[in-house]
């Protein structure tokens, strides 16, 4: 069972976290961070919702392939992965430490694509 939890609703975008079988990998990843890193991640997500970008530091949100993106938190080397859906919806699917090498990124990209397709198939997204 899939569910979208609203993290931030803003003028530019709505940022959601995906929960799969009542477990939200995005929130789990953020909760495992130190307080300072948690605050930075939430601030970046809030800016993404309000302005459509993370401020002047646009390199913090990077499109990996198609609608798949990563949000970078440098201090803890954490990456949040997710996808853009339509003009306003951003869905964070999961997070992890920075993957080492292109093969590891391929695994993360494939995971996001699979979750995006599951959301569409189950009607979670418009």
N, C-alpha and C positions, 0 to 999 in steps of 0.2 A: 504494500500500500504506500503510495506517494502522497506527500503533502507539502505545500509551500508555506513557509513561515515568513511573514514580512519582517525584514530587519529595519529598513528605512524606506519611507516614502518621501519623495522629493519632487521639486518642480520639473526636473529633467527626466528622472527614471524612478522606478520602484525596484528596490533590491531585496531579493528573497533568498532564504536558505532552504535547500531541499532536504526533507526528512524522508528517509526510506525505512519502512517498518518501525515507525515511531523513534528512529534514531537519526539525529542530525549530525553528520560528519563535520560540517562546517563549524557549528557551535562547539563541538567536542574539540576540534583543532584549536579554535580561538581560546577556549577555556584552559587548554594545556600550556598556553603562553604565559610569560611573566606579565605582571600588571601593566607595565609600560608598553610592551608590545601589543597587548590586548587593546589598549587605548588607541594606539596608532592604527591598528587594523579597523577598529570601529570608526575612527575619524575618516579614514580613507573611504570606507563604504558610505558614510554619511555624505561626504563630498561628491562621490559618484552619483548618489541619488539626487542631490540638490543641483549640481552643476553639469552632470553628464560626463565629468572627468574628475581626476583627483587633484585638480589645481594645476600649477605650473609644471609639476613633476609628472608629465604624462607617461614617462617611461615606467611608472609604477603599475600601470595597467597595460598589459601587452596582449595583443591578439596573437594567438598561436596558430590557429588554422580555422578559417571560416568564422563561425560565431563563437568559437572557443577562446577563452581568455585566461590569463593568470594575473593575479594581483600580488605584488611583491611587498613583503615586509622585510627589509634588509637586516635589521638588528638581530632578529632571531632566525634569519634565512628561511622564513616560512613563506609558502606560496598557497594562495587560495585559488582554486580552479572553478570555472563555471562557464556559462554561456549567455549570450545575448539572445533575446527572443523578441522580435519585433522592434519597434522604436523605443519602447519605454521599459521593458522588463529585463532585469538582470537576475540570473539565478546562480547562486554559489552552490556548487555540488559537494565539494570536499576540500580539504587542505592537507598539506604535508610539508616536510622539510624540502628544501630545494633539491629537485631531482638531479642526479649526476649523469650527464650525458644525454644524447639525443634519444637513445633507446628508452630511457626512463620517461622522457617527455612524451614519447609516442604512447606509452602505457597510460599516462594521465589523460592525454587527448582522447584516446579511444574510450576511456572510462566516462569522460564528460559527454562524448557523442552518444554513447549507449544510454546514459541517464536522460539526456535530452530526448532521445527517441522514445524512451519509456514514458516520459511526461506527456509527450504528444499522443502516444497510443492510449494512455489511460485517461486522457482528457483533462489533465491537470492544467495545461496551458490552453489559452483561447485558440 
